[in-house]
Amino acid sequence: MITLYDLVLQDDRRPSPFCWRAKFALKHKGLDWRDEPMGFTEKQKIAFAQSQTVPVIHDGPMVVKDSWAIAGHLDQAYPDKPLFKDATALAYARFASGWVDTAVHVALFPIIVGDLYDRVRPVDQPYFRESRGKRLGTTDFAAFQAKAREKGVAAFRAVLEPARRILRDQKFLAGEEPAYPDYALAGGFLWARIASPLELLEQDDPVNAWRERMLDLFDGVGRKAKAA
């Protein structure tokens, strides 16, 4: 059976947006897996993969790190129900993933960082404080988050406009059925949902209706995850 190394916070919360991409990809394929939870300071668990970050999967003799590489491996090893049906779908998925990484996550992190820190396991908080403090220039995450939310929620919603334009006319980013572009964006929303009670979207936003569909996908795997 496939083993997925997954980031864990307090109360067995699993927020990693990249691990969620891997989980959605596995569900898309109809594959079972076993979770191996690990905290920020348990990197020795994935040393065998020569990786410092999750997700990592162990699939028989194969070790694969990085959510994008995992998706490619799954399509090669399990060709039924492809994540990327053709070269165009692959290119679209790569573009969507890059947009989420460089725009959506960048807009999201400042407005949830304080809530995220509060849910990190106590043993991992010094690591989080040092590493994210260097990135943000402060370790007062609550104050940073409060300041960021003054304009950051509106800015985050504005970043979603490319998705909003698509979702006004179709159910998923990929069309009538979800595919990897949807999984990439949904991972970001699950990161926020699990870490923070902040309401990110207005009720009449097409992205909000899409998010609800994504939470219900695959027997509600996203909705069943422990939320803030």
C-alpha positions in Angstrom: 0.0 0.0 0.0 1.1 3.6 -0.7 2.3 5.5 2.3 1.8 9.3 2.4 3.9 11.4 4.7 1.6 14.2 5.8 2.2 17.3 8.0 0.4 17.2 11.3 -0.6 20.0 13.8 -2.3 19.8 17.2 -5.4 17.6 17.5 -4.3 15.6 14.4 -5.0 18.5 12.1 -3.6 18.0 8.6 -3.3 21.4 6.8 -0.6 21.1 4.2 -2.0 22.4 0.9 0.6 20.3 -1.0 -0.4 17.1 0.8 -4.0 17.9 0.0 -3.0 17.9 -3.7 -1.6 14.5 -3.3 -4.6 13.2 -1.4 -7.0 14.5 -4.1 -4.8 12.9 -6.7 -4.9 9.6 -4.9 -8.7 9.9 -4.5 -9.1 10.8 -8.2 -7.3 7.6 -9.0 -9.3 5.5 -6.6 -6.2 4.5 -4.7 -5.9 3.6 -1.1 -3.1 4.8 1.1 -1.8 4.9 4.6 -1.0 8.2 6.3 2.3 8.7 8.2 1.9 12.0 10.1 4.9 14.1 10.9 5.5 17.4 12.6 7.7 20.3 11.4 10.6 19.0 13.5 10.4 15.3 12.4 12.2 15.7 9.1 14.1 12.5 9.9 11.0 10.6 8.9 11.5 11.7 5.3 15.3 11.7 5.2 15.2 8.5 3.1 13.6 10.6 0.3 16.3 13.3 0.6 13.5 15.7 1.2 12.9 18.5 3.8 9.2 18.9 3.0 6.1 16.9 2.5 4.4 15.3 0.7 6.5 12.3 0.2 5.0 8.9 -0.9 6.4 5.4 -0.6 4.8 3.3 -3.3 6.4 -0.1 -3.3 10.0 0.4 -4.2 9.3 3.9 -5.5 9.9 7.0 -3.4 8.5 10.2 -4.8 8.7 13.7 -3.3 6.9 16.9 -4.3 3.1 17.0 -5.0 3.7 17.7 -8.8 6.1 14.8 -9.1 3.7 12.6 -7.2 0.9 13.4 -9.6 3.1 12.5 -12.5 4.1 9.2 -10.9 0.5 8.2 -10.2 -0.4 8.8 -13.8 2.5 6.7 -15.0 2.1 3.9 -12.5 -1.7 3.8 -12.5 -2.9 5.0 -16.0 -6.6 4.5 -15.3 -8.5 7.7 -14.5 -5.6 10.0 -15.7 -5.0 13.2 -13.8 -3.7 14.7 -17.1 -5.7 13.4 -20.1 -3.4 15.1 -22.7 -0.6 17.6 -23.2 -3.1 20.5 -23.0 -4.5 19.3 -19.7 -0.9 18.9 -18.4 0.0 22.4 -19.4 -3.1 23.9 -17.9 -2.5 22.0 -14.6 1.1 23.2 -14.5 -0.1 26.8 -15.0 -2.8 26.6 -12.4 -0.5 25.0 -9.9 2.1 27.8 -10.4 -0.6 30.5 -10.1 -1.8 29.0 -6.8 1.8 28.7 -5.5 2.9 32.2 -6.4 -0.3 34.2 -6.1 -3.0 32.5 -4.0 -0.7 31.1 -1.3 1.2 34.3 -1.1 -2.0 36.3 -0.5 -3.3 33.7 1.9 -0.4 33.1 4.3 -0.3 36.6 5.9 -4.0 36.5 6.8 -3.9 33.1 8.5 -0.3 32.9 9.9 -1.3 33.7 13.5 -4.1 31.1 13.5 -1.8 28.6 11.9 0.9 29.2 14.6 -1.6 28.7 17.4 -2.4 25.2 16.0 1.2 24.1 15.5 2.2 21.4 18.0 4.0 23.0 21.0 7.1 20.9 20.2 7.2 22.4 16.7 6.4 26.0 17.6 10.0 27.2 18.1 10.9 25.9 14.6 7.8 27.6 13.1 8.5 30.8 15.0 12.1 31.0 13.8 11.6 29.9 10.2 8.4 32.0 9.6 9.7 34.8 11.7 12.7 35.2 9.3 10.3 35.2 6.4 8.0 37.8 7.8 10.4 39.9 9.8 8.6 39.4 13.1 7.6 36.6 15.4 4.5 38.5 16.6 2.3 36.5 14.3 -1.0 37.6 15.9 -0.2 41.3 15.3 1.1 40.7 11.8 -2.0 38.8 10.9 -4.3 41.5 12.3 -2.5 44.1 10.3 -2.5 42.0 7.2 -6.3 41.4 7.4 -7.0 45.1 7.2 -6.5 45.0 3.4 -5.4 41.4 2.9 -8.8 39.7 2.8 -10.0 41.9 -0.1 -6.6 41.4 -1.8 -6.9 37.7 -1.4 -10.4 37.8 -3.0 -9.0 39.9 -5.8 -6.3 37.3 -6.5 -9.0 34.7 -7.2 -10.5 36.7 -10.1 -9.0 34.3 -12.8 -10.8 31.4 -11.1 -13.9 33.4 -10.6 -14.3 34.2 -14.3 -14.1 30.5 -15.2 -16.4 29.3 -12.4 -19.2 31.7 -13.4 -19.7 29.4 -16.4 -18.7 25.9 -15.3 -18.7 23.7 -12.2 -14.9 23.2 -11.9 -11.8 24.8 -13.2 -11.2 21.7 -15.4 -14.8 21.7 -16.8 -17.7 19.5 -15.8 -15.5 17.2 -13.7 -12.7 18.2 -11.4 -9.1 17.6 -12.2 -5.6 18.7 -11.0 -6.2 22.5 -11.4 -9.1 22.1 -9.0 -7.0 20.0 -6.6 -4.3 22.6 -6.5 -6.6 25.5 -5.6 -8.6 23.4 -3.2 -5.5 22.5 -1.3 -5.0 26.2 -0.4 -8.6 26.5 0.8 -8.2 23.4 3.0 -5.0 24.9 4.4 -7.0 27.9 5.5 -10.1 26.0 6.6 -8.1 23.7 8.9 -5.9 26.5 10.3 -8.2 29.4 10.7 -11.9 30.3 11.3 -11.5 33.4 9.0 -14.3 33.6 6.4 -12.4 34.0 3.2 -15.3 34.3 0.6 -18.6 36.1 0.2 -21.6 33.8 0.0 -22.5 34.8 -3.6 -19.0 34.3 -4.9 -18.8 31.6 -7.6 -15.6 30.5 -6.0 -17.5 29.8 -2.8 -20.0 27.5 -4.6 -17.0 25.7 -6.2 -15.3 25.4 -2.8 -18.4 23.7 -1.4 -18.4 21.3 -4.3 -14.8 20.5 -3.6 -15.4 19.9 0.1 -18.1 17.3 -0.9 -15.9 15.6 -3.4 -14.9 12.0 -2.9 -17.4 11.3 -0.1 -16.6 14.6 1.6 -12.9 13.9 2.3 -12.2 17.6 2.6 -15.3 18.4 4.6 -14.5 15.6 7.1 -11.1 17.1 7.8 -11.0 18.8 11.2 -11.6 22.5 10.7 -10.7 25.5 12.8 
